[in-house]
């Protein structure tokens, strides 16, 4: 798992290693996921889950109540 409570942010290099793709492909994937709201770049320069996951969480929570 790339993200969890002990590692809320991850570097682009670590993402590339985890998905075993060349750096250029990794950056394309990151750019696409960032543009769609699935990732966001933090002040540290590392990536974290984006705002779309808050929307998913709200939808799931709303369905359970």
C-alpha positions, 0 to 999 in steps of 0.5 A: 500500500502506498499510503497509510496513516504512518506514511500519508505522503510519498515521493515521486521516486517512491511511487515509481519504484512501487509501480515499477515504471520509468521516471517519465511514465511515473511523472505522466501518471502523477500529473494525470492523477493530480489533475483529476484530484486523486493526488495532490502535491504537499508543501514538502514536494511529496504526494498525498491522496487528493480531495476526491477521496474526501468526496468518496468518503462522504458518499460512503459515510452518507450511505451507511447512515 
